[in-house]
């Protein structure tokens, strides 16, 4: 079995909504990889479709956040989103053609690509939108 769950603490951005959505994306890639390895083509196709749909929504929300916060990295970040979505479509195509080995290889590459995107581009976005606390400020979470 290929280790498909790429989550580690380095991917936590300190932005609750983004971190939650990223965990779900990685979980979907993990489930997709497992379905392919277990020769469950119907499940793999369903997970692939769900990953693509969810990622489109997630990337759209990130792009709205970038627009709303005047993030100068928007064009490059959005380009990365398009590349990742295309990779997801390639997985779907391989699954539809019954090329499971190729789909699995693409899914492993996608996992690495998503992790790299989260650790790099998404971290820069999270840092941009995170409120700056004055030195010595104490933040008390509201529950």
C-alpha positions in Angstrom: 0.0 0.0 0.0 1.3 3.4 -0.9 1.3 5.9 1.9 -1.2 8.5 0.6 -1.9 10.6 3.7 0.6 13.4 3.4 -0.6 15.5 6.3 2.0 16.7 8.8 2.2 19.6 11.2 4.2 21.6 8.6 1.0 21.8 6.6 -0.9 23.5 9.4 -1.3 27.1 8.5 -2.9 28.5 11.6 -5.9 29.5 9.6 -8.8 27.3 10.9 -10.9 27.3 7.8 -8.1 26.6 5.3 -6.6 23.9 7.6 -10.0 22.2 7.9 -10.5 22.2 4.1 -6.9 21.1 3.4 -7.4 18.1 5.8 -10.5 17.1 3.8 -8.6 17.4 0.5 -5.8 15.2 1.7 -8.3 12.7 3.2 -10.1 12.5 -0.2 -6.8 11.8 -2.0 -6.0 9.2 0.6 -9.4 7.5 0.1 -9.0 7.7 -3.7 -5.6 6.1 -3.6 -6.8 3.3 -1.3 -9.8 2.7 -3.6 -7.5 2.3 -6.6 -5.1 0.0 -4.7 -8.0 -2.1 -3.5 -9.4 -2.5 -7.1 -12.6 -0.7 -6.3 -13.1 1.2 -9.6 -16.6 2.5 -8.9 -15.5 3.9 -5.5 -12.3 5.4 -7.1 -14.4 7.2 -9.8 -16.8 8.5 -7.2 -14.0 9.8 -4.9 -12.2 11.3 -7.9 -15.4 13.2 -8.8 -15.9 14.3 -5.3 -12.3 15.5 -5.0 -12.5 17.5 -8.2 -15.8 19.1 -7.1 -14.7 19.9 -3.6 -11.4 21.3 -4.7 -13.0 23.6 -7.3 -15.1 25.0 -4.5 -12.2 25.3 -2.1 -10.0 26.9 -4.6 -12.7 29.3 -5.5 -13.1 30.4 -1.9 -9.3 30.9 -1.6 -9.4 33.1 -4.7 -12.3 35.2 -3.3 -10.2 35.6 -0.1 -7.2 36.7 -2.1 -9.4 39.2 -4.0 -11.0 40.5 -0.8 -7.6 41.0 0.9 -5.8 42.5 -2.1 -3.3 39.6 -2.2 -0.7 40.4 -4.8 0.1 36.7 -5.4 -3.4 36.0 -6.8 -2.5 35.3 -10.5 0.2 32.8 -9.7 -1.8 31.1 -6.9 -4.8 30.8 -9.2 -2.6 29.3 -11.9 -1.5 26.6 -9.4 -5.1 25.9 -8.7 -5.8 25.4 -12.4 -2.8 23.0 -12.7 -4.0 21.0 -9.7 -7.6 20.8 -11.1 -6.2 19.6 -14.4 -4.2 16.9 -12.6 -7.5 15.7 -10.9 -9.1 15.6 -14.4 -6.2 13.4 -15.6 -6.9 11.0 -12.7 -10.6 10.8 -13.7 -9.6 10.2 -17.3 -7.2 7.4 -16.4 -9.9 5.8 -14.2 -12.5 6.0 -16.9 -10.1 4.3 -19.4 -9.4 1.5 -16.8 -5.8 2.6 -16.5 -5.6 2.1 -12.7 -1.8 2.0 -12.5 -1.6 5.3 -14.2 -4.4 6.8 -12.1 -2.6 5.6 -8.9 0.7 7.2 -10.1 -1.2 10.5 -10.9 -2.9 10.4 -7.4 0.5 10.0 -5.7 1.8 12.9 -7.7 -1.3 15.0 -6.9 -0.8 14.3 -3.2 2.7 15.7 -3.4 1.5 18.6 -5.5 -1.3 19.5 -3.0 1.1 19.3 -0.1 3.6 21.5 -1.8 0.9 24.0 -2.7 -0.3 24.1 0.9 3.1 24.4 2.4 4.1 27.2 0.0 1.4 29.3 -1.7 -1.3 28.7 0.8 1.1 29.5 3.7 1.9 32.8 2.1 -1.9 33.5 1.7 -2.6 32.5 5.4 0.3 34.7 6.5 -1.2 37.6 4.5 -4.7 37.3 5.9 -3.7 36.4 9.5 -4.3 39.4 11.8 -1.1 40.8 13.2 -1.0 40.8 17.0 0.8 43.7 18.8 3.9 42.6 20.7 2.9 41.3 24.1 -0.8 41.0 23.2 -2.7 38.2 24.9 -5.3 36.5 22.7 -8.1 34.9 24.6 -10.1 32.5 22.4 -13.9 33.0 22.6 -15.8 29.7 23.1 
